[in-house]
Amino acid sequence: METLIVQPKNKEQLTALKAIMRALKVEFKTEKSAEQSYNTEFVAKMKQSEDDIKAGRTTKIEPADIWNLD
């Protein structure tokens, strides 16, 4: 058999698709997307870090100095 990957655009579409599959007795399983599985606070920090890198707000550390960060 084949595996279908369905990507509903909103909760209404998701509900309708689940109802159709149940009515047709089609087995299905759900998985959260990557972004949903992470803590929202963590995701916000990662996005901020990416923005900082793009804006050049970084600090360069030489590998030899990694243990001397006092």
C-alpha positions as a Markdown table, in Angstrom:
| # | Residue | x | y | z |
|---|---|---|---|---|
| 1 | Met | 0.0 | 0.0 | 0.0 |
| 2 | Glu | 0.9 | 3.7 | -0.2 |
| 3 | Thr | 1.3 | 6.2 | 2.5 |
| 4 | Leu | -0.5 | 9.5 | 2.1 |
| 5 | Ile | 0.8 | 12.7 | 3.7 |
| 6 | Val | -2.0 | 15.2 | 4.1 |
| 7 | Gln | -1.4 | 18.8 | 5.1 |
| 8 | Pro | -4.6 | 20.5 | 6.1 |
| 9 | Lys | -4.3 | 24.3 | 6.2 |
| 10 | Asn | -6.5 | 24.8 | 9.3 |
| 11 | Lys | -8.3 | 23.0 | 12.1 |
| 12 | Glu | -11.6 | 22.7 | 10.1 |
| 13 | Gln | -9.9 | 20.8 | 7.3 |
| 14 | Leu | -8.1 | 18.6 | 9.8 |
| 15 | Thr | -11.4 | 17.7 | 11.5 |
| 16 | Ala | -13.2 | 17.0 | 8.1 |
| 17 | Leu | -10.3 | 14.8 | 6.9 |
| 18 | Lys | -10.4 | 12.8 | 10.1 |
| 19 | Ala | -14.2 | 12.4 | 9.9 |
| 20 | Ile | -13.9 | 11.1 | 6.3 |
| 21 | Met | -11.2 | 8.6 | 7.2 |
| 22 | Arg | -13.2 | 7.3 | 10.1 |
| 23 | Ala | -16.3 | 7.0 | 8.0 |
| 24 | Leu | -14.4 | 5.0 | 5.4 |
| 25 | Lys | -12.8 | 2.9 | 8.2 |
| 26 | Val | -9.3 | 4.0 | 7.0 |
| 27 | Glu | -6.7 | 3.6 | 9.7 |
| 28 | Phe | -4.6 | 6.7 | 10.3 |
| 29 | Lys | -2.2 | 8.0 | 12.9 |
| 30 | Thr | -1.3 | 11.6 | 13.7 |
| 31 | Glu | 2.1 | 13.2 | 14.5 |
| 32 | Lys | 2.8 | 16.7 | 15.6 |
| 33 | Ser | 4.9 | 18.8 | 13.3 |
| 34 | Ala | 8.5 | 19.6 | 14.4 |
| 35 | Glu | 7.7 | 23.1 | 15.5 |
| 36 | Gln | 4.7 | 22.0 | 17.6 |
| 37 | Ser | 6.8 | 19.3 | 19.4 |
| 38 | Tyr | 9.2 | 21.9 | 20.8 |
| 39 | Asn | 8.5 | 24.3 | 23.7 |
| 40 | Thr | 7.4 | 27.6 | 22.2 |
| 41 | Glu | 9.8 | 29.5 | 24.4 |
| 42 | Phe | 12.7 | 27.4 | 23.1 |
| 43 | Val | 11.6 | 28.0 | 19.5 |
| 44 | Ala | 11.4 | 31.8 | 20.1 |
| 45 | Lys | 15.0 | 31.8 | 21.5 |
| 46 | Met | 16.2 | 29.8 | 18.5 |
| 47 | Lys | 14.6 | 32.3 | 16.1 |
| 48 | Gln | 16.1 | 35.2 | 18.0 |
| 49 | Ser | 19.5 | 33.6 | 17.7 |
| 50 | Glu | 19.1 | 33.1 | 14.0 |
| 51 | Asp | 18.2 | 36.8 | 13.7 |
| 52 | Asp | 21.2 | 37.8 | 15.8 |
| 53 | Ile | 23.5 | 35.8 | 13.5 |
| 54 | Lys | 22.0 | 37.4 | 10.4 |
| 55 | Ala | 22.5 | 40.9 | 11.9 |
| 56 | Gly | 26.1 | 40.2 | 12.8 |
| 57 | Arg | 25.5 | 40.2 | 16.6 |
| 58 | Thr | 27.9 | 37.4 | 17.4 |
| 59 | Thr | 31.1 | 36.9 | 19.3 |
| 60 | Lys | 34.0 | 34.9 | 17.9 |
| 61 | Ile | 35.9 | 32.6 | 20.2 |
| 62 | Glu | 39.1 | 30.9 | 19.1 |
| 63 | Pro | 39.1 | 27.1 | 19.8 |
| 64 | Ala | 42.2 | 27.4 | 21.9 |
| 65 | Asp | 40.5 | 29.8 | 24.2 |
| 66 | Ile | 37.3 | 27.9 | 24.8 |
| 67 | Trp | 38.2 | 26.9 | 28.4 |
| 68 | Asn | 39.4 | 30.5 | 29.3 |
| 69 | Leu | 36.1 | 32.3 | 29.2 |
| 70 | Asp | 36.3 | 33.8 | 32.7 |
